[in-house]
Amino acid sequence: MEKSVKIQDMEIKYEIILRKVKYWRLEIKSGKLILITPPMFKDHEKIIEKNKKWIYRKFKEYESSVNEAKEKKLNFKRSEENFKEIIHEFVKKFSNELNVSVNRVYFRKMKSRWGSCSSKKNISINRYLIYLPENLIEYLVFHEVAHIVELNHSKKFWAIIYSKFPNYKDIEKELALYWFAVRETIIDNQ
């Protein structure tokens, strides 16, 4: 059920989702506020009222990111074959560097992440990466191969990332902006 609330100068649409969860939480997805609560929870308005500052700040950040993402140029010239070749070359290179072996590489259209790595050493790459600059693809592949060494986002994992990409925080921000660009240009138009 979609509702809206006015917070300062913004009209914010929100949706309440009832789930079998112990505690409520707020999420922002595709420019909409999502309030996830246990099935019997009734104080939805109180949660929104209590968290107005956070909601407003997050929506301003979202708005800013969407605007900044409009400046990002997507690569529509790269072929599927070339894209897969780039991925496999980076997987081979980084597997050797980190002394690990990748079981399989899958290519999928994902709606919420650029890639993933399973405990079975399988790497999934988001097909939408095809539109990104090669340096971001390189980082993303390294990130996923590094998960074979450390499966979570612990300090040890980020130390591995830092060893190759000391500017990884800037790269992560860039990836987030490209996510908005891909979403606005491609995903939302399919």
Summary of the structure (lengths in Angstrom):
residues: 190
radius of gyration: 19.3
end to end distance: 24.1
largest distance: 54.1
contacts: 502
relative contact order: 0.11
helix: 51%
strand: 21%
